[in-house]
Amino acid sequence: MGNESPGIMKEAKMAEDASSRHSKTGAFVGVAVICVAALLGYLVWAGKIAGGKPVCEVCKRIIHTETSFKIVRADGSMQATCCPRCGLAAVIQNGGRALEAVDFSSKKPIGAAEAIYLEGSEIMECCSTTGFRSDEGAYQDMGYDRCMPSLLAFARREDADMVRQKHGGRIIGFEEARQSVARQLKNQ
């Protein structure tokens, strides 16, 4: 061992340094991957994301395109909700204005104030009797569902009436829909 040439010792030292760098880089990458996974897990757990699908800020459910509702918040920013009931609740509670609903028949955007609404039909895209995780992380049984009774938007009264004949409910205008949500919020 004592007879080793300085060139061999230098090569051994360089190999040891490279191995140490690879080890440190691997450890850093490992820690970074764990941190990203933990962050994504937290965001799913907290209801901020759901498998890459947008989540309603009001009820924490996935936003379905055929029932979505857009509002303009009091600060001017836009917010999408899962249904007209959640959108109107957000406007009533936090200010702002209703902007856009989706026509349940054509799946096209329509003005929220001009829409015809079907309230209380058996079609409930975002309603559920399952529990949910609160903002604090506790699992809670669903005793009250903010999305019920269902509220679907239509561009044409004829379309709303066809769905009502098959699935029940009552046809109302925008102001009556807003008043229904306000009464529900007052009684909860």
LINKAPE-V309274 format. One record per helix or strand of 3 or more residues. SS is the DSSP state (2 for helix, 1 for strand). FROM is the first residue (numbers start at 0). TO is the last residue. Records with the same first field share a line. If there is no record, write none. Layout:
SS = FROM-TO, FROM-TO
This chain:
2 = 5-44, 83-93, 156-166, 173-186
1 = 68-71, 77-80, 96-101, 108-110, 115-118, 150-153, 169-171
